[in-house]
Amino acid sequence: LLLLLLLSYSTSSTSSSPHTVILDDRLTVSWWLSGNDSLTFHIQAATWGYAALGFSATGRMDGADIVVGWVDALGFGHVEDRHA
């Protein structure tokens, strides 16, 4: 099962070249500037579970803003915004 999440906070058509980190053979994260003050993230994960991306001013999970995505048993994708 391959889960693709595209998280975008963009309102502008101006963009930069993507930066990519291959964390292992099952998880790749890319991001790029989308306008003056926006980022777009692309997460590609081969998983039977979920993929998540968290944002925190302190680098800790407490108080982090987290986006979680998964595909259910019927093949429907889901994305939720959560807070730790």
C-alpha positions, 0 to 999 in steps of 0.5 A, a space after each residue: 500500500 502506498 500512501 501519498 500526502 500532499 500538504 499545501 498552504 499555498 496561495 501563490 503560484 511562485 515556487 522553488 525547487 523541491 528539497 527531498 529526504 529519503 528516510 528509508 526505502 519506504 518513506 520520502 519527504 519533499 518540501 518547497 517554498 510556495 510563495 513568499 511565506 508558504 511551504 508545500 510538503 509531499 510525503 510518500 510512504 509505503 505502509 499499511 498504517 499511517 503517515 504523519 508530519 508534525 510541526 513544533 516550535 520547540 522540537 518536542 511533541 508536546 504542543 505540536 501541530 500534526 497532520 496524519 494521513 492513512 488509507 482505510 480498508 476500502 481504499 479511501 484516503 483520510 487526512 486529519 489535523 491534530 494537536 499533541 
